């Protein structure tokens, strides 16, 4: 992940009020994106010094 950003089009037929996603390909994309974003943040945090 070189640029931690994603563009997601809102479609009221896909996203329900409780946050569930009815489109399997969208749900899979979001699962993979969040996992890659988490891994990106973990890598960044291991490189940047923490000011405490």
C-alpha distance matrix in Angstrom:
0.0 3.8 5.7 6.2 9.0 10.7 14.2 16.7 20.3 22.9 25.5 28.3 29.1 25.8 25.5 28.6 30.0 29.1 25.4 25.5 23.9 26.2 24.0 22.5 19.8 18.6 18.9 16.9 14.1 14.1 14.4 11.4 9.3 11.0 10.6 6.8 7.3 10.2 8.7 6.5 9.9 11.9 10.5 11.2 14.5 15.5 15.4 16.9 20.6 22.0 25.1 27.6
3.8 0.0 3.8 6.4 9.1 11.6 14.8 17.8 21.3 24.1 27.0 29.9 31.0 27.9 27.6 30.8 32.1 31.5 27.7 28.1 26.5 28.9 26.7 25.5 22.6 21.2 21.9 20.1 17.0 17.0 17.8 14.9 12.4 14.1 14.1 10.4 10.0 12.9 11.6 8.5 11.3 13.6 11.6 11.3 14.9 16.1 15.0 16.2 19.9 21.7 24.4 27.4
5.7 3.8 0.0 3.8 5.7 8.7 11.8 15.0 18.4 21.2 24.3 27.2 28.6 25.7 25.2 28.4 29.5 29.2 25.5 26.2 24.6 27.2 25.1 24.5 21.6 19.7 20.6 19.4 16.0 15.6 17.1 14.7 11.6 13.1 14.2 10.9 9.5 12.8 12.6 9.4 11.4 14.5 13.2 12.2 15.6 17.5 16.5 16.9 20.6 21.8 24.2 27.1
6.2 6.4 3.8 0.0 3.8 7.0 10.5 13.2 16.8 19.1 22.3 24.9 26.4 23.4 22.4 25.4 26.3 25.8 22.1 23.0 21.8 24.7 23.0 22.4 19.9 17.7 18.1 17.3 14.1 12.9 14.3 12.5 9.1 9.9 11.4 8.7 6.4 9.8 10.6 7.7 9.0 12.5 12.3 11.3 14.1 16.5 16.3 16.4 19.9 20.5 23.0 25.5
9.0 9.1 5.7 3.8 0.0 3.8 6.9 9.9 13.3 15.7 19.0 21.7 23.4 20.6 19.8 23.0 23.9 23.9 20.2 21.3 19.8 22.6 20.8 20.8 18.3 15.7 16.6 16.4 12.9 11.8 14.1 12.8 9.1 10.4 12.8 10.7 8.6 12.1 13.5 11.2 12.2 15.7 15.9 14.9 17.4 20.1 19.9 19.7 23.1 23.4 25.6 28.0
10.7 11.6 8.7 7.0 3.8 0.0 3.8 6.4 10.0 12.6 15.6 18.5 20.0 17.2 16.8 20.1 21.5 21.7 18.0 18.6 16.8 19.3 17.4 17.6 15.0 12.3 13.7 13.8 10.2 9.3 12.3 11.4 7.9 9.9 12.8 11.2 9.9 13.4 15.1 13.5 14.8 18.1 18.5 18.0 20.4 23.0 23.1 23.2 26.5 26.7 28.9 31.1
14.2 14.8 11.8 10.5 6.9 3.8 0.0 3.8 6.6 9.7 12.7 15.9 17.5 15.2 15.1 18.7 20.1 21.0 17.4 18.1 16.0 18.2 16.2 17.1 14.6 11.6 13.8 14.5 11.0 10.5 14.1 13.7 10.7 12.7 15.8 14.7 13.5 16.9 18.7 17.2 18.4 21.7 22.3 21.6 24.0 26.7 26.7 26.6 29.8 29.9 31.9 34.1
16.7 17.8 15.0 13.2 9.9 6.4 3.8 0.0 3.8 6.3 9.2 12.3 13.8 11.5 11.4 15.0 16.8 17.7 14.3 14.8 12.6 14.6 12.9 14.3 12.3 9.0 11.2 12.8 9.8 9.1 12.9 13.4 11.0 12.7 16.0 15.7 14.8 17.8 20.0 19.1 20.1 23.2 24.2 23.9 25.9 28.6 29.1 29.0 32.1 31.9 33.9 35.7
20.3 21.3 18.4 16.8 13.3 10.0 6.6 3.8 0.0 3.8 6.3 9.8 11.4 10.0 10.5 14.1 16.0 17.7 14.7 15.2 12.7 14.1 12.6 14.8 13.1 10.0 12.7 14.8 12.3 11.9 15.7 16.6 14.5 16.2 19.5 19.4 18.5 21.4 23.7 22.9 23.8 26.9 28.0 27.6 29.5 32.3 32.8 32.6 35.6 35.3 37.2 39.0
22.9 24.1 21.2 19.1 15.7 12.6 9.7 6.3 3.8 0.0 3.8 6.4 8.8 7.9 7.7 10.9 12.6 14.7 12.1 13.0 11.1 12.6 12.0 14.9 14.1 10.7 12.8 15.7 13.9 12.9 16.4 18.1 16.2 17.2 20.7 21.2 20.1 22.6 25.2 24.7 25.2 28.2 29.8 29.3 30.9 33.8 34.6 34.1 37.0 36.3 38.0 39.5
25.5 27.0 24.3 22.3 19.0 15.6 12.7 9.2 6.3 3.8 0.0 3.8 5.4 5.5 6.7 9.6 11.9 14.4 12.3 12.4 10.2 10.6 10.2 13.7 13.4 10.7 12.9 15.9 14.9 14.3 17.6 19.5 18.3 19.4 22.6 23.4 22.8 25.1 27.7 27.5 28.2 31.0 32.6 32.4 34.0 36.8 37.7 37.4 40.3 39.6 41.4 42.8
28.3 29.9 27.2 24.9 21.7 18.5 15.9 12.3 9.8 6.4 3.8 0.0 3.8 5.5 5.5 7.0 9.0 12.0 10.9 11.2 9.9 10.2 11.2 14.8 15.5 12.8 14.2 17.6 17.2 16.2 19.1 21.5 20.6 21.0 24.3 25.6 24.8 26.7 29.6 29.6 29.9 32.6 34.6 34.4 35.6 38.5 39.7 39.3 41.9 40.9 42.5 43.6
29.1 31.0 28.6 26.4 23.4 20.0 17.5 13.8 11.4 8.8 5.4 3.8 0.0 3.8 6.0 7.3 10.4 12.8 11.8 10.9 8.9 7.9 8.8 12.6 13.8 11.9 13.2 16.6 16.8 16.3 18.9 21.3 21.0 21.7 24.6 26.0 25.8 27.6 30.3 30.7 31.3 33.8 35.7 35.9 37.1 39.8 41.1 41.1 43.8 42.9 44.8 45.9
25.8 27.9 25.7 23.4 20.6 17.2 15.2 11.5 10.0 7.9 5.5 5.5 3.8 0.0 3.8 6.6 10.1 11.5 9.6 8.2 5.5 5.2 5.8 9.4 10.5 8.3 9.4 12.8 13.1 12.6 15.1 17.5 17.4 18.1 20.8 22.4 22.3 24.1 26.6 27.2 27.9 30.2 32.1 32.5 33.8 36.4 37.8 37.9 40.6 39.8 41.9 43.0
25.5 27.6 25.2 22.4 19.8 16.8 15.1 11.4 10.5 7.7 6.7 5.5 6.0 3.8 0.0 3.8 6.8 8.2 6.1 5.9 4.8 6.6 8.3 11.3 12.6 9.7 9.8 13.5 13.8 12.2 14.5 17.4 16.9 16.8 19.8 21.7 21.1 22.5 25.5 26.0 26.3 28.6 30.8 31.0 31.9 34.7 36.2 36.1 38.6 37.5 39.4 40.3
28.6 30.8 28.4 25.4 23.0 20.1 18.7 15.0 14.1 10.9 9.6 7.0 7.3 6.6 3.8 0.0 3.8 5.5 5.4 5.5 6.5 7.8 10.7 13.5 15.5 13.0 12.3 16.1 16.9 15.1 16.8 20.1 19.8 19.2 22.1 24.3 23.6 24.6 27.7 28.5 28.4 30.6 33.1 33.3 33.8 36.7 38.5 38.1 40.4 39.0 40.8 41.4
30.0 32.1 29.5 26.3 23.9 21.5 20.1 16.8 16.0 12.6 11.9 9.0 10.4 10.1 6.8 3.8 0.0 3.8 5.5 7.5 9.6 11.4 14.4 16.9 18.9 16.1 15.2 18.9 19.5 17.1 18.7 22.1 21.5 20.4 23.4 25.7 24.5 25.2 28.6 29.3 28.8 30.9 33.7 33.6 33.8 36.8 38.6 38.0 40.0 38.3 39.8 40.2
29.1 31.5 29.2 25.8 23.9 21.7 21.0 17.7 17.7 14.7 14.4 12.0 12.8 11.5 8.2 5.5 3.8 0.0 3.8 5.7 9.1 11.3 14.5 16.3 18.5 16.0 14.2 17.7 18.8 16.1 17.0 20.6 20.4 18.8 21.4 24.2 23.1 23.3 26.7 27.8 27.1 28.9 31.9 32.1 32.0 34.9 37.0 36.5 38.4 36.6 38.2 38.4
25.4 27.7 25.5 22.1 20.2 18.0 17.4 14.3 14.7 12.1 12.3 10.9 11.8 9.6 6.1 5.4 5.5 3.8 0.0 3.8 6.5 9.7 12.2 13.8 15.5 12.7 10.9 14.4 15.2 12.4 13.5 17.1 16.6 15.2 18.0 20.6 19.6 20.0 23.4 24.4 23.9 25.8 28.6 28.8 29.1 31.9 33.9 33.5 35.6 34.1 35.9 36.4
25.5 28.1 26.2 23.0 21.3 18.6 18.1 14.8 15.2 13.0 12.4 11.2 10.9 8.2 5.9 5.5 7.5 5.7 3.8 0.0 3.8 6.6 9.4 10.7 13.0 10.8 8.7 12.2 13.7 11.6 12.4 16.0 16.3 15.3 17.7 20.4 20.1 20.5 23.5 24.9 24.9 26.6 29.2 29.9 30.3 32.8 34.9 34.9 37.2 35.9 38.0 38.5
23.9 26.5 24.6 21.8 19.8 16.8 16.0 12.6 12.7 11.1 10.2 9.9 8.9 5.5 4.8 6.5 9.6 9.1 6.5 3.8 0.0 3.8 5.7 7.4 9.5 7.4 6.0 9.7 11.1 9.8 11.1 14.3 14.7 14.6 17.0 19.3 19.4 20.4 23.1 24.2 24.8 26.6 28.9 29.6 30.5 32.9 34.8 35.0 37.6 36.6 38.9 39.7
26.2 28.9 27.2 24.7 22.6 19.3 18.2 14.6 14.1 12.6 10.6 10.2 7.9 5.2 6.6 7.8 11.4 11.3 9.7 6.6 3.8 0.0 3.8 6.3 9.1 8.2 7.6 10.8 12.6 12.3 13.5 16.3 17.2 17.7 19.7 21.8 22.4 23.5 25.9 27.2 28.0 29.7 31.8 32.8 33.8 36.1 37.9 38.3 41.0 40.2 42.6 43.4
24.0 26.7 25.1 23.0 20.8 17.4 16.2 12.9 12.6 12.0 10.2 11.2 8.8 5.8 8.3 10.7 14.4 14.5 12.2 9.4 5.7 3.8 0.0 3.8 5.7 5.5 6.3 8.7 10.1 10.9 12.4 14.5 15.5 16.7 18.6 20.2 21.1 22.7 24.7 25.8 27.1 28.9 30.6 31.6 33.0 35.1 36.7 37.4 40.3 39.8 42.3 43.5
22.5 25.5 24.5 22.4 20.8 17.6 17.1 14.3 14.8 14.9 13.7 14.8 12.6 9.4 11.3 13.5 16.9 16.3 13.8 10.7 7.4 6.3 3.8 0.0 3.8 5.5 5.1 6.1 8.6 9.9 10.5 12.3 14.1 15.4 16.6 18.3 19.8 21.2 22.7 24.2 25.8 27.2 28.8 30.2 31.7 33.4 35.2 36.2 39.1 38.8 41.6 42.7
19.8 22.6 21.6 19.9 18.3 15.0 14.6 12.3 13.1 14.1 13.4 15.5 13.8 10.5 12.6 15.5 18.9 18.5 15.5 13.0 9.5 9.1 5.7 3.8 0.0 3.8 5.4 5.1 6.1 8.6 9.9 10.6 12.1 14.2 15.4 16.5 18.1 20.0 21.2 22.3 24.2 25.9 27.0 28.4 30.2 31.9 33.3 34.4 37.6 37.6 40.4 41.8
18.6 21.2 19.7 17.7 15.7 12.3 11.6 9.0 10.0 10.7 10.7 12.8 11.9 8.3 9.7 13.0 16.1 16.0 12.7 10.8 7.4 8.2 5.5 5.5 3.8 0.0 3.8 5.4 5.0 6.2 8.6 10.0 10.4 12.2 14.2 15.3 16.1 18.2 20.0 20.7 22.3 24.3 25.7 26.6 28.3 30.4 31.7 32.4 35.5 35.3 37.9 39.3
18.9 21.9 20.6 18.1 16.6 13.7 13.8 11.2 12.7 12.8 12.9 14.2 13.2 9.4 9.8 12.3 15.2 14.2 10.9 8.7 6.0 7.6 6.3 5.1 5.4 3.8 0.0 3.8 5.5 5.2 6.2 8.7 9.9 10.6 12.4 14.3 15.2 16.6 18.5 19.9 21.1 22.7 24.5 25.7 27.0 29.0 30.8 31.5 34.4 33.9 36.6 37.7
16.9 20.1 19.4 17.3 16.4 13.8 14.5 12.8 14.8 15.7 15.9 17.6 16.6 12.8 13.5 16.1 18.9 17.7 14.4 12.2 9.7 10.8 8.7 6.1 5.1 5.4 3.8 0.0 3.8 5.4 5.1 6.2 8.5 10.0 10.7 12.3 14.1 15.5 16.7 18.3 20.1 21.3 22.8 24.4 25.9 27.5 29.2 30.4 33.4 33.3 36.2 37.5
14.1 17.0 16.0 14.1 12.9 10.2 11.0 9.8 12.3 13.9 14.9 17.2 16.8 13.1 13.8 16.9 19.5 18.8 15.2 13.7 11.1 12.6 10.1 8.6 6.1 5.0 5.5 3.8 0.0 3.8 5.5 5.3 6.0 8.6 10.0 10.6 12.0 14.2 15.4 16.2 18.2 20.0 21.1 22.3 24.2 26.0 27.3 28.3 31.5 31.6 34.4 36.0
14.1 17.0 15.6 12.9 11.8 9.3 10.5 9.1 11.9 12.9 14.3 16.2 16.3 12.6 12.2 15.1 17.1 16.1 12.4 11.6 9.8 12.3 10.9 9.9 8.6 6.2 5.2 5.4 3.8 0.0 3.8 5.5 5.0 6.0 8.5 9.8 10.2 12.1 14.1 15.0 16.2 18.2 19.8 20.8 22.2 24.4 25.9 26.5 29.5 29.2 31.9 33.3
14.4 17.8 17.1 14.3 14.1 12.3 14.1 12.9 15.7 16.4 17.6 19.1 18.9 15.1 14.5 16.8 18.7 17.0 13.5 12.4 11.1 13.5 12.4 10.5 9.9 8.6 6.2 5.1 5.5 3.8 0.0 3.8 5.5 5.4 6.3 8.7 10.0 10.7 12.5 14.3 15.6 16.8 18.7 20.2 21.3 23.1 25.0 26.0 28.8 28.5 31.4 32.6
11.4 14.9 14.7 12.5 12.8 11.4 13.7 13.4 16.6 18.1 19.5 21.5 21.3 17.5 17.4 20.1 22.1 20.6 17.1 16.0 14.3 16.3 14.5 12.3 10.6 10.0 8.7 6.2 5.3 5.5 3.8 0.0 3.8 5.6 5.1 6.1 8.5 9.9 10.7 12.2 14.3 15.4 16.6 18.4 20.0 21.4 23.1 24.5 27.6 27.7 30.8 32.3
9.3 12.4 11.6 9.1 9.1 7.9 10.7 11.0 14.5 16.2 18.3 20.6 21.0 17.4 16.9 19.8 21.5 20.4 16.6 16.3 14.7 17.2 15.5 14.1 12.1 10.4 9.9 8.5 6.0 5.0 5.5 3.8 0.0 3.8 5.4 5.1 6.0 8.5 9.9 10.3 12.2 14.2 15.3 16.3 18.2 20.1 21.4 22.3 25.5 25.6 28.5 30.2
11.0 14.1 13.1 9.9 10.4 9.9 12.7 12.7 16.2 17.2 19.4 21.0 21.7 18.1 16.8 19.2 20.4 18.8 15.2 15.3 14.6 17.7 16.7 15.4 14.2 12.2 10.6 10.0 8.6 6.0 5.4 5.6 3.8 0.0 3.8 5.5 5.0 6.1 8.6 9.7 10.5 12.3 14.2 15.2 16.4 18.5 20.2 20.9 23.8 23.4 26.3 27.6
10.6 14.1 14.2 11.4 12.8 12.8 15.8 16.0 19.5 20.7 22.6 24.3 24.6 20.8 19.8 22.1 23.4 21.4 18.0 17.7 17.0 19.7 18.6 16.6 15.4 14.2 12.4 10.7 10.0 8.5 6.3 5.1 5.4 3.8 0.0 3.8 5.4 5.1 6.3 8.6 10.0 10.7 12.5 14.4 15.5 16.9 19.0 20.3 23.1 23.1 26.3 27.5
6.8 10.4 10.9 8.7 10.7 11.2 14.7 15.7 19.4 21.2 23.4 25.6 26.0 22.4 21.7 24.3 25.7 24.2 20.6 20.4 19.3 21.8 20.2 18.3 16.5 15.3 14.3 12.3 10.6 9.8 8.7 6.1 5.1 5.5 3.8 0.0 3.8 5.4 5.1 6.1 8.7 9.9 10.6 12.3 14.3 15.6 17.0 18.5 21.7 22.2 25.4 27.2
7.3 10.0 9.5 6.4 8.6 9.9 13.5 14.8 18.5 20.1 22.8 24.8 25.8 22.3 21.1 23.6 24.5 23.1 19.6 20.1 19.4 22.4 21.1 19.8 18.1 16.1 15.2 14.1 12.0 10.2 10.0 8.5 6.0 5.0 5.4 3.8 0.0 3.8 5.4 5.0 6.2 8.6 9.9 10.5 12.3 14.4 15.7 16.4 19.5 19.7 22.7 24.4
10.2 12.9 12.8 9.8 12.1 13.4 16.9 17.8 21.4 22.6 25.1 26.7 27.6 24.1 22.5 24.6 25.2 23.3 20.0 20.5 20.4 23.5 22.7 21.2 20.0 18.2 16.6 15.5 14.2 12.1 10.7 9.9 8.5 6.1 5.1 5.4 3.8 0.0 3.8 5.4 5.2 6.2 8.7 9.9 10.6 12.5 14.6 15.5 18.2 18.0 21.1 22.5
8.7 11.6 12.6 10.6 13.5 15.1 18.7 20.0 23.7 25.2 27.7 29.6 30.3 26.6 25.5 27.7 28.6 26.7 23.4 23.5 23.1 25.9 24.7 22.7 21.2 20.0 18.5 16.7 15.4 14.1 12.5 10.7 9.9 8.6 6.3 5.1 5.4 3.8 0.0 3.8 5.5 5.1 6.3 8.7 9.9 10.8 12.8 14.6 17.5 18.0 21.4 23.0
6.5 8.5 9.4 7.7 11.2 13.5 17.2 19.1 22.9 24.7 27.5 29.6 30.7 27.2 26.0 28.5 29.3 27.8 24.4 24.9 24.2 27.2 25.8 24.2 22.3 20.7 19.9 18.3 16.2 15.0 14.3 12.2 10.3 9.7 8.6 6.1 5.0 5.4 3.8 0.0 3.8 5.4 5.2 6.3 8.7 10.1 11.1 12.4 15.7 16.6 19.9 22.0
9.9 11.3 11.4 9.0 12.2 14.8 18.4 20.1 23.8 25.2 28.2 29.9 31.3 27.9 26.3 28.4 28.8 27.1 23.9 24.9 24.8 28.0 27.1 25.8 24.2 22.3 21.1 20.1 18.2 16.2 15.6 14.3 12.2 10.5 10.0 8.7 6.2 5.2 5.5 3.8 0.0 3.8 5.4 5.0 6.1 8.6 10.0 10.5 13.4 13.6 16.7 18.6
11.9 13.6 14.5 12.5 15.7 18.1 21.7 23.2 26.9 28.2 31.0 32.6 33.8 30.2 28.6 30.6 30.9 28.9 25.8 26.6 26.6 29.7 28.9 27.2 25.9 24.3 22.7 21.3 20.0 18.2 16.8 15.4 14.2 12.3 10.7 9.9 8.6 6.2 5.1 5.4 3.8 0.0 3.8 5.5 5.2 6.4 9.0 10.3 12.7 13.1 16.6 18.1
10.5 11.6 13.2 12.3 15.9 18.5 22.3 24.2 28.0 29.8 32.6 34.6 35.7 32.1 30.8 33.1 33.7 31.9 28.6 29.2 28.9 31.8 30.6 28.8 27.0 25.7 24.5 22.8 21.1 19.8 18.7 16.6 15.3 14.2 12.5 10.6 9.9 8.7 6.3 5.2 5.4 3.8 0.0 3.8 5.5 5.3 6.6 9.0 12.0 13.4 17.0 19.1
11.2 11.3 12.2 11.3 14.9 18.0 21.6 23.9 27.6 29.3 32.4 34.4 35.9 32.5 31.0 33.3 33.6 32.1 28.8 29.9 29.6 32.8 31.6 30.2 28.4 26.6 25.7 24.4 22.3 20.8 20.2 18.4 16.3 15.2 14.4 12.3 10.5 9.9 8.7 6.3 5.0 5.5 3.8 0.0 3.8 5.4 5.3 6.2 9.6 11.0 14.3 16.8
14.5 14.9 15.6 14.1 17.4 20.4 24.0 25.9 29.5 30.9 34.0 35.6 37.1 33.8 31.9 33.8 33.8 32.0 29.1 30.3 30.5 33.8 33.0 31.7 30.2 28.3 27.0 25.9 24.2 22.2 21.3 20.0 18.2 16.4 15.5 14.3 12.3 10.6 9.9 8.7 6.1 5.2 5.5 3.8 0.0 3.8 5.4 5.4 7.6 8.2 11.8 13.7
15.5 16.1 17.5 16.5 20.1 23.0 26.7 28.6 32.3 33.8 36.8 38.5 39.8 36.4 34.7 36.7 36.8 34.9 31.9 32.8 32.9 36.1 35.1 33.4 31.9 30.4 29.0 27.5 26.0 24.4 23.1 21.4 20.1 18.5 16.9 15.6 14.4 12.5 10.8 10.1 8.6 6.4 5.3 5.4 3.8 0.0 3.8 6.0 7.7 9.3 13.1 14.9
15.4 15.0 16.5 16.3 19.9 23.1 26.7 29.1 32.8 34.6 37.7 39.7 41.1 37.8 36.2 38.5 38.6 37.0 33.9 34.9 34.8 37.9 36.7 35.2 33.3 31.7 30.8 29.2 27.3 25.9 25.0 23.1 21.4 20.2 19.0 17.0 15.7 14.6 12.8 11.1 10.0 9.0 6.6 5.3 5.4 3.8 0.0 3.8 6.5 9.3 12.7 15.3
16.9 16.2 16.9 16.4 19.7 23.2 26.6 29.0 32.6 34.1 37.4 39.3 41.1 37.9 36.1 38.1 38.0 36.5 33.5 34.9 35.0 38.3 37.4 36.2 34.4 32.4 31.5 30.4 28.3 26.5 26.0 24.5 22.3 20.9 20.3 18.5 16.4 15.5 14.6 12.4 10.5 10.3 9.0 6.2 5.4 6.0 3.8 0.0 3.8 6.4 9.4 12.4
20.6 19.9 20.6 19.9 23.1 26.5 29.8 32.1 35.6 37.0 40.3 41.9 43.8 40.6 38.6 40.4 40.0 38.4 35.6 37.2 37.6 41.0 40.3 39.1 37.6 35.5 34.4 33.4 31.5 29.5 28.8 27.6 25.5 23.8 23.1 21.7 19.5 18.2 17.5 15.7 13.4 12.7 12.0 9.6 7.6 7.7 6.5 3.8 0.0 3.8 6.4 9.3
22.0 21.7 21.8 20.5 23.4 26.7 29.9 31.9 35.3 36.3 39.6 40.9 42.9 39.8 37.5 39.0 38.3 36.6 34.1 35.9 36.6 40.2 39.8 38.8 37.6 35.3 33.9 33.3 31.6 29.2 28.5 27.7 25.6 23.4 23.1 22.2 19.7 18.0 18.0 16.6 13.6 13.1 13.4 11.0 8.2 9.3 9.3 6.4 3.8 0.0 3.8 6.0
25.1 24.4 24.2 23.0 25.6 28.9 31.9 33.9 37.2 38.0 41.4 42.5 44.8 41.9 39.4 40.8 39.8 38.2 35.9 38.0 38.9 42.6 42.3 41.6 40.4 37.9 36.6 36.2 34.4 31.9 31.4 30.8 28.5 26.3 26.3 25.4 22.7 21.1 21.4 19.9 16.7 16.6 17.0 14.3 11.8 13.1 12.7 9.4 6.4 3.8 0.0 3.8
27.6 27.4 27.1 25.5 28.0 31.1 34.1 35.7 39.0 39.5 42.8 43.6 45.9 43.0 40.3 41.4 40.2 38.4 36.4 38.5 39.7 43.4 43.5 42.7 41.8 39.3 37.7 37.5 36.0 33.3 32.6 32.3 30.2 27.6 27.5 27.2 24.4 22.5 23.0 22.0 18.6 18.1 19.1 16.8 13.7 14.9 15.3 12.4 9.3 6.0 3.8 0.0
